[in-house]
């Protein structure tokens, strides 16, 4: 997606440890027009796949997932990092956060993820694939079918995409970062 690639090169910054900071338009501050384009693109990519539900993990995956849901006219369920008192029965797993370097016990409501669902997973980043593996585990527990996974930005050099593709999943990434060496962003 050329618009996204331009924005990454214009506003993205490299941090130590293979971290790409895009906080001015995706993470800390969001560009609604960019999110709209992202949602439209994922909607086109997965238009004829029988998706019944979109799943993401809080917090930065929510905006692209919501916009995808808007364009696909589908509900969006999101995995929570802390179970609220109002949530009933849950499916649970553990996810390691690359950027925060900590484990989270995450959950999703059994009410909103079931064996009847054909799920499209949407998230902001794909690095090592930890969040994706957690969401896949939750879908497996629910006996839901995974139609595919969509990521706004994939850091190909960290191997998560390769691991998911080798496991047989359809993975679509709107921008692919091949290197952050020497503080320079290199895109595919």
LUMFITI-780626 format. One record per residue: residue number from 1; z, x, y of N, C-alpha, C, O in turn. Coordinates in steps of 0.2 Angstrom, whole numbers, m for minus. Atoms other than C-alpha are relative to their C-alpha. Layout:
<sites>
+-----+-------+-------+-------+-------+-------+-------+-------+-------+-------+-------+-------+-------+
: pos :  n_zz :  n_xx :  n_yy : ca_zz : ca_xx : ca_yy :  c_zz :  c_xx :  c_yy :  o_zz :  o_xx :  o_yy :
+-----+-------+-------+-------+-------+-------+-------+-------+-------+-------+-------+-------+-------+
: NUM :     Z :     X :     Y :     Z :     X :     Y :     Z :     X :     Y :     Z :     X :     Y :
...
+-----+-------+-------+-------+-------+-------+-------+-------+-------+-------+-------+-------+-------+
</sites>
This chain:
<sites>
+-----+-------+-------+-------+-------+-------+-------+-------+-------+-------+-------+-------+-------+
: pos :  n_zz :  n_xx :  n_yy : ca_zz : ca_xx : ca_yy :  c_zz :  c_xx :  c_yy :  o_zz :  o_xx :  o_yy :
+-----+-------+-------+-------+-------+-------+-------+-------+-------+-------+-------+-------+-------+
:   1 :     0 :     4 :    m6 :     0 :     0 :     0 :     0 :     5 :     6 :     5 :     8 :     8 :
:   2 :     1 :    m4 :    m6 :    m7 :     9 :    15 :     5 :     0 :     6 :     8 :     4 :     9 :
:   3 :    m4 :     1 :    m5 :     4 :     1 :    28 :     7 :     3 :    m2 :    10 :     6 :     3 :
:   4 :    m6 :    m3 :     2 :    20 :     6 :    18 :     0 :     8 :     0 :     4 :    11 :     3 :
:   5 :     0 :    m7 :     1 :    14 :    24 :    15 :     0 :     3 :     7 :     4 :     8 :     9 :
:   6 :     0 :    m2 :    m7 :    11 :    26 :    34 :     7 :     0 :     3 :     9 :     4 :     6 :
:   7 :    m7 :     0 :    m2 :    28 :    20 :    38 :     5 :     5 :    m3 :     9 :     7 :     1 :
:   8 :    m4 :    m5 :     3 :    36 :    31 :    26 :    m1 :     7 :     3 :     4 :    10 :     4 :
:   9 :     1 :    m6 :    m3 :    28 :    46 :    33 :     2 :     0 :     7 :     4 :     6 :    10 :
:  10 :    m2 :     1 :    m7 :    31 :    40 :    51 :     8 :     1 :     1 :    11 :     4 :     5 :
:  11 :    m7 :     1 :    m1 :    50 :    35 :    49 :     4 :     3 :    m5 :    10 :     3 :    m4 :
:  12 :    m4 :    m2 :     6 :    56 :    42 :    32 :     3 :     7 :     2 :    m1 :    11 :     5 :
:  13 :    m3 :    m6 :    m1 :    67 :    57 :    32 :     3 :     3 :    m7 :     5 :    m1 :   m11 :
:  14 :    m3 :    m3 :     7 :    72 :    69 :    17 :     7 :     3 :     1 :     8 :     6 :     6 :
:  15 :    m7 :    m3 :     0 :    90 :    73 :    13 :     0 :     4 :    m6 :    m4 :     3 :   m11 :
:  16 :    m1 :    m5 :     6 :    96 :    86 :     1 :     1 :    m5 :    m6 :     4 :   m10 :    m6 :
:  17 :    m1 :     3 :     6 :    97 :    81 :   m17 :    m6 :    m5 :    m2 :    m4 :    m9 :    m7 :
:  18 :     6 :     4 :     2 :    80 :    72 :   m18 :     1 :    m7 :     3 :    m1 :   m12 :     0 :
:  19 :    m1 :     6 :    m3 :    85 :    58 :    m7 :    m5 :    m2 :     6 :    m6 :     3 :    10 :
:  20 :     5 :     2 :    m5 :    72 :    49 :     4 :     4 :    m6 :     4 :     6 :   m11 :     2 :
:  21 :    m3 :     5 :    m4 :    80 :    40 :    19 :    m5 :    m4 :     4 :    m9 :    m1 :     8 :
:  22 :     5 :     4 :    m3 :    70 :    25 :    25 :     5 :    m6 :     3 :     3 :   m12 :     3 :
:  23 :    m5 :     5 :    m3 :    85 :    16 :    34 :    m2 :    m4 :     6 :     1 :    m9 :     7 :
:  24 :     2 :     4 :    m6 :    76 :    11 :    49 :    m5 :    m6 :    m1 :    m6 :   m10 :     3 :
:  25 :     4 :     6 :     1 :    65 :    m2 :    40 :     1 :    m3 :    m7 :    m2 :    m8 :    m8 :
:  26 :    m1 :     3 :     7 :    71 :    m5 :    22 :     8 :     0 :    m1 :    10 :    m6 :    m3 :
:  27 :    m7 :     1 :     2 :    90 :    m1 :    20 :     5 :    m2 :     5 :     8 :    m7 :     4 :
:  28 :    m5 :     2 :    m5 :   101 :    m1 :    35 :    m2 :    m5 :     5 :     1 :   m10 :     7 :
:  29 :     3 :     5 :    m5 :    89 :   m10 :    47 :    m6 :    m2 :    m4 :   m10 :     2 :    m7 :
:  30 :     6 :     3 :     3 :    75 :   m21 :    40 :    m5 :    m2 :     4 :    m4 :    m5 :    10 :
:  31 :     5 :     3 :    m3 :    58 :   m24 :    46 :    m3 :    m6 :    m3 :    m6 :    m5 :    m9 :
:  32 :     2 :     6 :     4 :    54 :   m42 :    42 :    m7 :     0 :    m1 :    m9 :    m3 :    m6 :
:  33 :     8 :     0 :     1 :    35 :   m40 :    44 :    m2 :     4 :    m6 :    m6 :     2 :   m10 :
:  34 :     2 :    m5 :     6 :    35 :   m25 :    32 :     2 :    m4 :    m6 :    m1 :    m4 :   m11 :
:  35 :    m3 :     3 :     6 :    46 :   m35 :    20 :    m5 :    m6 :    m2 :    m6 :    m7 :    m8 :
:  36 :     5 :     6 :     2 :    33 :   m50 :    21 :    m6 :     3 :    m3 :    m8 :     0 :    m8 :
:  37 :     6 :    m3 :     3 :    19 :   m38 :    17 :     2 :     2 :    m7 :    m2 :     1 :   m12 :
:  38 :    m2 :    m2 :     7 :    29 :   m31 :     2 :     0 :    m6 :    m4 :    m2 :    m6 :   m10 :
:  39 :    m1 :     6 :     4 :    33 :   m49 :    m4 :    m7 :    m2 :    m2 :    m8 :    m4 :    m8 :
:  40 :     7 :     2 :     2 :    14 :   m53 :    m3 :    m3 :     4 :    m5 :    m6 :     2 :   m10 :
:  41 :     3 :    m4 :     5 :     9 :   m38 :   m12 :     2 :    m1 :    m7 :    m1 :    m1 :   m12 :
:  42 :    m3 :     1 :     7 :    21 :   m40 :   m27 :    m2 :    m7 :    m2 :    m4 :    m8 :    m8 :
:  43 :     2 :     7 :     2 :    16 :   m59 :   m27 :    m7 :     1 :    m3 :    m9 :    m3 :    m8 :
:  44 :     7 :     0 :     3 :    m3 :   m54 :   m29 :     0 :     4 :    m7 :    m3 :     2 :   m11 :
:  45 :     0 :    m4 :     6 :     1 :   m41 :   m42 :     3 :    m3 :    m6 :     0 :    m2 :   m12 :
:  46 :    m3 :     4 :     6 :    11 :   m53 :   m53 :    m1 :    m7 :     0 :     2 :   m11 :    m3 :
:  47 :     1 :     7 :    m1 :     3 :   m69 :   m48 :    m2 :    m4 :    m7 :     0 :   m10 :    m7 :
:  48 :     2 :     4 :     6 :    m4 :   m74 :   m66 :     4 :     3 :    m6 :     1 :     3 :   m11 :
:  49 :    m4 :    m3 :     6 :    10 :   m67 :   m77 :     5 :    m5 :    m3 :     9 :    m3 :    m7 :
:  50 :    m5 :     5 :     3 :    20 :   m83 :   m80 :     7 :     1 :     2 :    12 :    m1 :    m1 :
:  51 :    m7 :    m1 :    m2 :    35 :   m77 :   m70 :     4 :    m6 :     2 :     1 :   m11 :     5 :
:  52 :    m4 :     6 :    m2 :    49 :   m90 :   m68 :     6 :     2 :     4 :     9 :    m3 :     7 :
:  53 :    m5 :    m2 :    m4 :    62 :   m80 :   m60 :     0 :     8 :     2 :    m3 :    12 :    m1 :
:  54 :     0 :    m7 :    m3 :    64 :   m64 :   m49 :     8 :     2 :     0 :    12 :    m2 :     1 :
:  55 :    m6 :    m3 :     0 :    79 :   m53 :   m52 :     1 :     7 :     4 :    m4 :    11 :     4 :
:  56 :    m1 :    m6 :    m3 :    86 :   m39 :   m41 :     8 :     2 :     0 :    12 :    m2 :    m3 :
:  57 :    m7 :    m2 :     0 :   102 :   m30 :   m38 :     2 :     2 :     7 :    m2 :     4 :    11 :
:  58 :    m2 :     0 :    m7 :   112 :   m30 :   m22 :     1 :     8 :     2 :     3 :    12 :    m3 :
:  59 :     2 :     4 :    m5 :   110 :   m24 :    m9 :    m7 :     1 :     3 :   m10 :    m4 :     5 :
:  60 :     6 :    m1 :    m4 :    94 :   m16 :    m3 :    m6 :    m3 :    m4 :   m11 :    m4 :    m1 :
:  61 :     6 :     4 :     4 :    83 :   m25 :   m17 :     0 :    m7 :     2 :    m5 :   m10 :     1 :
:  62 :     0 :     7 :    m1 :    88 :   m42 :   m10 :    m6 :    m2 :     5 :   m10 :    m7 :     3 :
:  63 :     6 :     2 :    m5 :    75 :   m42 :     5 :    m7 :     0 :    m3 :   m10 :    m5 :    m3 :
:  64 :     6 :     0 :     3 :    60 :   m37 :    m5 :    m1 :    m6 :    m5 :    m6 :    m9 :    m6 :
:  65 :     0 :     5 :     5 :    65 :   m49 :   m19 :    m1 :    m7 :     3 :    m5 :   m11 :     0 :
:  66 :     1 :     7 :    m4 :    67 :   m64 :    m7 :    m7 :    m1 :     2 :    m9 :    m7 :     1 :
:  67 :     6 :     1 :    m3 :    51 :   m61 :     1 :    m5 :    m1 :    m6 :   m10 :    m5 :    m5 :
:  68 :     5 :     1 :     6 :    42 :   m60 :   m16 :     1 :    m7 :    m3 :    m4 :   m10 :    m4 :
:  69 :    m1 :     7 :     2 :    51 :   m76 :   m21 :    m3 :    m5 :     4 :    m6 :   m10 :     2 :
:  70 :     3 :     5 :    m5 :    45 :   m84 :    m5 :    m8 :    m1 :    m2 :   m10 :    m6 :    m2 :
:  71 :     7 :     1 :     1 :    27 :   m80 :    m9 :    m2 :    m2 :    m7 :    m8 :    m5 :    m8 :
:  72 :     1 :     3 :     6 :    28 :   m84 :   m27 :     3 :    m7 :    m2 :     2 :   m10 :    m7 :
:  73 :    m3 :     7 :     0 :    38 :  m100 :   m24 :     5 :     0 :    m6 :     5 :    m4 :   m10 :
:  74 :    m4 :     0 :     6 :    51 :   m94 :   m37 :     7 :     2 :     3 :     8 :     5 :     8 :
:  75 :    m7 :    m2 :    m1 :    70 :   m92 :   m37 :     2 :     7 :    m1 :    m2 :    10 :    m5 :
:  76 :    m2 :    m7 :     1 :    78 :   m75 :   m35 :     8 :     0 :    m2 :    12 :    m3 :     2 :
:  77 :    m7 :    m1 :     2 :    94 :   m71 :   m44 :     2 :     8 :     1 :    m2 :    12 :     0 :
:  78 :    m2 :    m7 :    m1 :   104 :   m55 :   m39 :     6 :     2 :    m4 :    11 :    m2 :    m4 :
:  79 :    m5 :    m3 :     4 :   115 :   m44 :   m49 :     5 :     2 :     5 :     4 :     5 :    10 :
:  80 :    m5 :    m1 :    m5 :   132 :   m42 :   m40 :     4 :     6 :    m3 :     5 :     7 :    m9 :
:  81 :    m4 :    m6 :     1 :   142 :   m26 :   m39 :     7 :    m2 :    m1 :    11 :     2 :    m3 :
:  82 :    m7 :     2 :     1 :   158 :   m36 :   m39 :     0 :    m7 :    m1 :    m3 :   m11 :     3 :
:  83 :     0 :     7 :     2 :   161 :   m53 :   m47 :     5 :    m4 :     5 :    11 :    m2 :     6 :
:  84 :    m4 :     4 :    m5 :   166 :   m66 :   m34 :     4 :    m5 :    m4 :     3 :    m7 :   m10 :
:  85 :    m4 :     5 :     3 :   180 :   m78 :   m38 :    m4 :    m7 :    m2 :    m2 :   m10 :    m7 :
:  86 :     4 :     6 :     1 :   167 :   m92 :   m37 :    m5 :     0 :    m6 :    m8 :    m5 :    m8 :
:  87 :     5 :    m1 :     5 :   156 :   m85 :   m51 :     3 :    m2 :    m7 :     9 :     0 :    m8 :
:  88 :    m3 :     2 :     6 :   158 :   m93 :   m68 :    m1 :     5 :    m5 :     0 :    11 :    m4 :
:  89 :     1 :    m5 :     6 :   153 :   m84 :   m85 :    m5 :     4 :     2 :   m10 :     3 :     5 :
:  90 :     5 :    m5 :    m3 :   144 :   m68 :   m82 :    m2 :     4 :    m6 :     1 :     5 :   m12 :
:  91 :     3 :    m6 :     4 :   133 :   m55 :   m91 :     2 :     6 :     3 :     2 :     6 :    10 :
:  92 :    m3 :    m6 :    m3 :   140 :   m38 :   m88 :    m3 :     7 :    m3 :    m5 :     7 :    m9 :
:  93 :     2 :    m6 :     2 :   134 :   m20 :   m88 :     2 :     5 :     5 :     5 :     3 :    10 :
:  94 :    m2 :    m5 :    m5 :   137 :    m3 :   m80 :    m6 :     3 :     2 :   m11 :     5 :    m1 :
:  95 :     6 :    m3 :    m3 :   125 :     5 :   m68 :     2 :     6 :     4 :     7 :     6 :     8 :
:  96 :    m2 :    m6 :    m4 :   126 :    23 :   m61 :    m5 :     0 :     7 :   m11 :     0 :     6 :
:  97 :     3 :    m1 :    m6 :   121 :    24 :   m42 :    m2 :     7 :     1 :     3 :    11 :     2 :
:  98 :     3 :    m7 :    m1 :   110 :    39 :   m39 :     3 :     2 :     8 :     5 :     8 :     8 :
:  99 :    m2 :    m2 :    m7 :   113 :    39 :   m20 :     8 :     0 :     2 :    10 :     4 :     6 :
: 100 :    m8 :     0 :    m1 :   132 :    35 :   m21 :     3 :     4 :    m5 :     9 :     5 :    m4 :
: 101 :    m3 :    m4 :     5 :   135 :    45 :   m36 :     6 :    m3 :    m3 :    11 :     0 :    m4 :
: 102 :    m5 :     4 :     3 :   146 :    32 :   m44 :    m2 :    m5 :    m5 :    m8 :    m8 :    m4 :
: 103 :     2 :     6 :     5 :   146 :    19 :   m58 :     3 :    m6 :     3 :     8 :    m7 :     6 :
: 104 :    m2 :     6 :    m2 :   147 :     1 :   m54 :     0 :    m5 :    m7 :    m5 :    m4 :   m11 :
: 105 :     0 :     5 :     5 :   152 :   m13 :   m66 :    m4 :    m6 :     3 :    m1 :    m9 :     8 :
: 106 :     4 :     5 :    m3 :   138 :   m26 :   m62 :     0 :    m6 :    m4 :     1 :    m6 :   m10 :
: 107 :     1 :     6 :     4 :   136 :   m44 :   m67 :    m5 :    m5 :     3 :    m7 :    m4 :     9 :
: 108 :     4 :     5 :    m2 :   125 :   m59 :   m66 :     2 :    m6 :    m3 :     5 :    m6 :    m9 :
: 109 :    m3 :     6 :     3 :   129 :   m77 :   m69 :    m4 :    m2 :    m6 :   m11 :    m2 :    m5 :
: 110 :     4 :     3 :     6 :   124 :   m84 :   m86 :    m4 :    m6 :     2 :    m8 :    m8 :    m1 :
: 111 :     3 :     6 :    m2 :   120 :  m100 :   m77 :    m8 :     1 :     3 :   m12 :    m3 :     2 :
: 112 :     6 :    m2 :    m3 :   105 :   m91 :   m68 :    m5 :     5 :    m4 :   m10 :     6 :    m1 :
: 113 :     4 :    m5 :     4 :    98 :   m79 :   m81 :     1 :    m3 :    m7 :     6 :    m1 :   m11 :
: 114 :     0 :     2 :     7 :    94 :   m87 :   m98 :    m6 :     2 :    m4 :   m11 :     5 :    m2 :
: 115 :     5 :    m1 :     5 :    83 :   m86 :  m113 :    m7 :    m3 :     2 :   m12 :    m2 :    m1 :
: 116 :     6 :     4 :    m2 :    70 :   m98 :  m105 :    m3 :     4 :     6 :    m9 :     2 :     8 :
: 117 :     3 :    m3 :    m6 :    67 :   m86 :   m90 :    m5 :     6 :    m2 :    m4 :    10 :    m7 :
: 118 :     5 :    m6 :     0 :    52 :   m74 :   m88 :     1 :     4 :     6 :    m1 :     1 :    12 :
: 119 :    m3 :    m4 :    m6 :    59 :   m61 :   m76 :    m5 :     5 :     2 :    m7 :     9 :    m1 :
: 120 :     3 :    m6 :    m4 :    51 :   m50 :   m63 :     6 :     3 :     3 :     9 :     0 :     8 :
: 121 :    m5 :    m4 :    m3 :    63 :   m36 :   m58 :    m3 :     3 :     7 :    m8 :     6 :     6 :
: 122 :     2 :    m3 :    m7 :    61 :   m31 :   m39 :     6 :     4 :     2 :    11 :     2 :     3 :
: 123 :    m5 :    m4 :    m3 :    70 :   m17 :   m31 :    m3 :     5 :     5 :    m9 :     6 :     5 :
: 124 :     2 :    m4 :    m6 :    69 :    m5 :   m16 :    m3 :     6 :    m3 :    m8 :     9 :    m1 :
: 125 :     1 :    m7 :     2 :    69 :    12 :   m25 :     0 :     0 :    m8 :     3 :    m3 :   m11 :
: 126 :    m1 :    m2 :     7 :    65 :    18 :   m42 :     0 :     8 :     0 :    m5 :    12 :     2 :
: 127 :    m1 :    m7 :     1 :    72 :    36 :   m45 :     1 :     2 :    m7 :    m4 :     3 :   m11 :
: 128 :    m1 :    m1 :     7 :    80 :    39 :   m62 :     0 :    m6 :    m4 :    m1 :    m6 :   m10 :
: 129 :     0 :     6 :     4 :    79 :    21 :   m67 :     7 :    m3 :    m2 :     7 :    m8 :    m6 :
: 130 :    m7 :     2 :     2 :    98 :    18 :   m68 :     1 :    m8 :     2 :     3 :   m11 :    m3 :
: 131 :    m1 :     7 :    m1 :    98 :     1 :   m59 :    m5 :    m4 :    m4 :    m3 :   m10 :    m6 :
: 132 :     5 :     3 :     4 :    82 :    m4 :   m68 :     3 :    m1 :    m7 :     2 :    m7 :   m10 :
: 133 :    m2 :     0 :     7 :    90 :     0 :   m85 :     6 :    m5 :     0 :     7 :    m9 :    m5 :
: 134 :    m6 :     4 :     0 :   106 :   m10 :   m80 :    m3 :    m8 :     0 :    m1 :   m12 :    m3 :
: 135 :     3 :     7 :    m1 :    95 :   m26 :   m75 :    m4 :    m1 :    m7 :    m3 :    m7 :    m9 :
: 136 :     3 :     1 :     6 :    85 :   m24 :   m91 :     5 :    m2 :    m6 :     4 :    m6 :   m10 :
: 137 :    m5 :     2 :     5 :   101 :   m24 :  m101 :     3 :    m7 :     1 :     4 :   m10 :    m4 :
: 138 :    m2 :     7 :    m1 :   107 :   m40 :   m93 :    m5 :    m5 :    m2 :    m3 :   m10 :    m5 :
: 139 :     5 :     5 :     2 :    90 :   m48 :   m96 :     0 :     0 :    m8 :    m1 :    m6 :   m11 :
: 140 :    m1 :    m1 :     8 :    92 :   m42 :  m115 :     5 :    m5 :    m2 :     5 :    m8 :    m7 :
: 141 :    m6 :     4 :     2 :   109 :   m50 :  m116 :    m1 :    m7 :     1 :     1 :   m11 :    m3 :
: 142 :     2 :     7 :    m1 :   102 :   m66 :  m109 :    m6 :    m3 :    m4 :    m7 :    m9 :    m5 :
: 143 :     6 :     1 :     4 :    87 :   m65 :  m121 :    m6 :    m3 :     5 :   m10 :    m6 :     2 :
: 144 :     5 :     2 :    m4 :    76 :   m67 :  m106 :    m6 :     5 :    m1 :    m5 :    11 :    m3 :
: 145 :     6 :    m4 :     1 :    58 :   m60 :  m106 :    m1 :     4 :     6 :    m1 :     1 :    12 :
: 146 :     1 :    m4 :    m6 :    54 :   m46 :   m94 :    m8 :     0 :     0 :   m11 :     3 :    m4 :
: 147 :     8 :     0 :    m1 :    36 :   m48 :   m87 :    m2 :     6 :     3 :    m7 :     9 :     2 :
: 148 :     2 :    m7 :    m3 :    37 :   m32 :   m76 :     5 :     2 :     5 :    10 :    m2 :     6 :
: 149 :    m5 :    m3 :    m5 :    46 :   m22 :   m63 :    m4 :     2 :     6 :    m9 :     6 :     5 :
: 150 :     3 :    m2 :    m6 :    41 :   m19 :   m45 :     5 :     3 :     4 :    10 :     1 :     5 :
: 151 :    m5 :    m4 :    m4 :    48 :    m6 :   m34 :    m4 :     1 :     7 :   m10 :     3 :     7 :
: 152 :     4 :    m2 :    m7 :    44 :    m3 :   m15 :    m2 :     7 :     0 :    m7 :     8 :     1 :
: 153 :     1 :    m8 :     0 :    46 :    16 :   m17 :     2 :     3 :    m7 :     8 :     2 :    m9 :
: 154 :    m2 :    m4 :     6 :    45 :    26 :   m33 :     0 :     7 :     2 :    m5 :    10 :     4 :
: 155 :     0 :    m7 :     0 :    50 :    44 :   m33 :    m2 :     3 :    m7 :     3 :     3 :   m11 :
: 156 :     3 :    m1 :     7 :    39 :    49 :   m47 :     3 :     7 :    m3 :     4 :     7 :    m9 :
: 157 :    m3 :    m7 :     2 :    47 :    67 :   m48 :     7 :    m1 :    m4 :    10 :     4 :    m6 :
: 158 :    m7 :     1 :     3 :    64 :    59 :   m54 :    m1 :    m3 :    m7 :     5 :    m4 :   m10 :
: 159 :     1 :     2 :     7 :    56 :    52 :   m70 :     2 :    m8 :    m2 :     0 :    m9 :    m8 :
: 160 :    m1 :     7 :     2 :    62 :    33 :   m70 :    m6 :    m4 :    m2 :    m6 :    m7 :    m6 :
: 161 :     6 :     4 :     1 :    45 :    26 :   m69 :    m3 :     2 :    m7 :    m6 :    m2 :   m10 :
: 162 :     2 :    m2 :     6 :    39 :    37 :   m83 :     4 :    m3 :    m6 :     1 :    m5 :   m11 :
: 163 :    m5 :     3 :     5 :    54 :    32 :   m94 :    m2 :    m7 :    m1 :    m2 :   m10 :    m7 :
: 164 :     1 :     8 :     1 :    51 :    13 :   m91 :    m7 :    m1 :    m2 :    m8 :    m5 :    m7 :
: 165 :     7 :     1 :     3 :    32 :    15 :   m94 :    m1 :     2 :    m7 :    m4 :    m2 :   m11 :
: 166 :     0 :    m2 :     7 :    35 :    24 :  m110 :     3 :    m5 :    m4 :     1 :    m6 :   m10 :
: 167 :    m3 :     5 :     3 :    46 :    10 :  m115 :    m4 :    m6 :    m1 :    m2 :   m11 :    m4 :
: 168 :     4 :     6 :     0 :    32 :    m2 :  m113 :     0 :    m5 :     5 :    m3 :   m10 :     5 :
: 169 :    m1 :     4 :    m5 :    36 :   m10 :   m97 :    m6 :     1 :     5 :    m8 :     6 :     6 :
: 170 :     5 :     0 :    m5 :    23 :   m15 :   m84 :     4 :     2 :     7 :     9 :    m2 :     9 :
: 171 :    m3 :    m2 :    m6 :    29 :    m5 :   m68 :    m5 :     0 :     6 :   m10 :     4 :     5 :
: 172 :     4 :    m1 :    m6 :    21 :    m7 :   m51 :     4 :     2 :     6 :     9 :    m1 :     8 :
: 173 :    m3 :    m2 :    m6 :    26 :     3 :   m36 :    m4 :     0 :     6 :   m10 :     3 :     5 :
: 174 :     5 :     1 :    m6 :    19 :     0 :   m19 :    m1 :     7 :     4 :    m6 :     8 :     7 :
: 175 :     1 :    m7 :    m3 :    22 :    18 :   m13 :     3 :     5 :    m5 :     8 :     4 :    m8 :
: 176 :    m2 :    m5 :     5 :    24 :    34 :   m24 :     1 :     6 :     3 :    m4 :     9 :     6 :
: 177 :    m2 :    m6 :    m3 :    33 :    49 :   m18 :     0 :     5 :    m5 :     4 :     5 :   m10 :
: 178 :     1 :    m5 :     5 :    28 :    64 :   m28 :     4 :     6 :     1 :     6 :    10 :    m3 :
: 179 :    m4 :    m6 :    m1 :    39 :    77 :   m19 :     3 :    m1 :     7 :     1 :    m4 :    11 :
: 180 :    m4 :     0 :    m6 :    52 :    79 :    m6 :     2 :     8 :     1 :     7 :     9 :     5 :
: 181 :    m2 :    m7 :    m1 :    52 :    98 :    m7 :    m1 :     3 :     7 :    m5 :     1 :    11 :
: 182 :     0 :    m4 :    m6 :    56 :   109 :     8 :     0 :    m5 :     6 :    m3 :    m4 :    11 :
: 183 :    m1 :     5 :    m5 :    60 :    93 :    18 :    m6 :    m4 :     2 :    m7 :    m7 :     7 :
: 184 :     6 :     4 :    m1 :    42 :    86 :    17 :    m1 :    m5 :    m5 :     0 :    m4 :   m11 :
: 185 :     2 :     6 :     5 :    37 :    69 :    10 :    m7 :     1 :    m2 :   m12 :     1 :     2 :
: 186 :     7 :     0 :     3 :    22 :    70 :    m1 :    m1 :    m6 :    m4 :     3 :    m8 :    m9 :
: 187 :     2 :     6 :     4 :    14 :    54 :    m7 :    m6 :     0 :    m4 :   m10 :     5 :    m3 :
: 188 :     6 :     0 :     5 :     2 :    50 :   m21 :    m6 :    m2 :     4 :   m11 :    m3 :     1 :
+-----+-------+-------+-------+-------+-------+-------+-------+-------+-------+-------+-------+-------+
</sites>
